[in-house]
Amino acid sequence: MSGVVPAEYYALGKLQGYLSAYDLAVSMYSGDSSSSAQALEIALWRQWKTTRRRRAALLQLGVRPQLATNTAGSGRGPWYLARAKALSVGLSNAYFRSLGLPSLFENC
């Protein structure tokens, strides 16, 4: 069976993909808006792109200079840094409310 992958493996892979996507969608609407906020933090982190720009943005959001420098210069990826203290301080729920973004679970 060299080089040939049975059809069952393809079906299993698709099923796992659908389940992962469904799990992500359920977690976003499960009564906890933290994963939605995390997705927004990741998007902003990627948008800032460079270390210099990330540090400037964090300082503008009110993060302490040393914490902003350490976080901006970190080699970790956006998923890891979305849980970092600097982003939770700078990109708080109040910040997103000030942008006019509604909370998914505020009126529930």
ChimeraX attribute file (.defattr): number of C-alpha atoms within 10 A of each C-alpha:
attribute: neighborCount
match mode: 1-to-1
recipient: residues
	/A:1	5
	/A:2	4
	/A:3	5
	/A:4	6
	/A:5	9
	/A:6	9
	/A:7	9
	/A:8	9
	/A:9	10
	/A:10	11
	/A:11	11
	/A:12	11
	/A:13	12
	/A:14	12
	/A:15	12
	/A:16	12
	/A:17	12
	/A:18	12
	/A:19	12
	/A:20	12
	/A:21	12
	/A:22	12
	/A:23	11
	/A:24	13
	/A:25	12
	/A:26	11
	/A:27	15
	/A:28	18
	/A:29	14
	/A:30	11
	/A:31	12
	/A:32	12
	/A:33	17
	/A:34	14
	/A:35	16
	/A:36	15
	/A:37	19
	/A:38	21
	/A:39	16
	/A:40	15
	/A:41	23
	/A:42	19
	/A:43	14
	/A:44	17
	/A:45	22
	/A:46	13
	/A:47	11
	/A:48	15
	/A:49	11
	/A:50	13
	/A:51	17
	/A:52	12
	/A:53	14
	/A:54	21
	/A:55	22
	/A:56	17
	/A:57	18
	/A:58	23
	/A:59	18
	/A:60	13
	/A:61	17
	/A:62	13
	/A:63	21
	/A:64	14
	/A:65	15
	/A:66	12
	/A:67	17
	/A:68	25
	/A:69	19
	/A:70	13
	/A:71	20
	/A:72	24
	/A:73	14
	/A:74	11
	/A:75	11
	/A:76	10
	/A:77	11
	/A:78	17
	/A:79	14
	/A:80	11
	/A:81	20
	/A:82	22
	/A:83	14
	/A:84	13
	/A:85	14
	/A:86	25
	/A:87	22
	/A:88	16
	/A:89	15
	/A:90	20
	/A:91	21
	/A:92	15
	/A:93	17
	/A:94	11
	/A:95	13
	/A:96	15
	/A:97	11
	/A:98	10
	/A:99	9
	/A:100	9
	/A:101	11
	/A:102	12
	/A:103	14
	/A:104	13
	/A:105	11
	/A:106	8
	/A:107	6
	/A:108	6
